[in-house]
Amino acid sequence: MNPVPIRLVHDRWVSKYAEPWVATLSGIKDRLENPMEKVFEIYIRTTPERLWEAITDAEIRTKFQFGNTITSDWTPGSRFEMSNPKAGVLGEGENLEVDPPRRLVQTMVALWGDDVRREGTSRVTWEIEPVGDSCRLLVTHDQLREDANTQLYGGWPMVLSGLKTLLETGEILTTPGSLRWLQGAPANAAAPAPSA
């Protein structure tokens, strides 16, 4: 039996019709295996130890998180909770990996509204790398569904800018958006990303 004519028939007829199906299935496979992620990178003139302290110390964090407080004992497997005196509990999760002053990995569930609560659990990874007299801070917010609500990750630039401003100048970020959160946002407003 000669396989060449069979292959020619396949190439001429079958592959044209199978190609869209294969492309669709490949896209579904990619979406399921690689959920959406958002990556934020910032350089801050500080030490890794001071940056770690700012991320995990409740008093310091309240300043750059615009009044939001994080409570946790910062051990692997422990729980954390983010709250605001005016808005109540905004988010919660679990500390998966705690490696001071280099890496913190956490799950996060946003609780500040029904629309974000329905998004379920995502993951936030903080990675600190010394670079000369500064640190590179890489925050990866992943395990988000493809069309995740932008409230989950949209506040990261403001939060990280607040952290940078506080550590480098000792001052609180005074952009209109950050001041709005310090004063307490209205209940129906979009909250900044409740990073943990």
Buried (B, 14 or more C-beta within 10 A) or exposed (E): EEEEEEEEEEEEEEEEEEEEEEEEEEEEEEEEEEBBBBEBEBEBEBBBEBBBBBBBBEEBBBBBBBBBBBEBEBEEEEEBBBBBEEBEEBBBBBBBEBEBBBBBBBBBBBBBBEEBEEBBEBBBBBBBEBEEEBBBBBBBBBBBEEEBBEBBBBBBBBBBBBBBBBBEEEEBBEEEBBEBBBEBBEEEBBBBBBBB
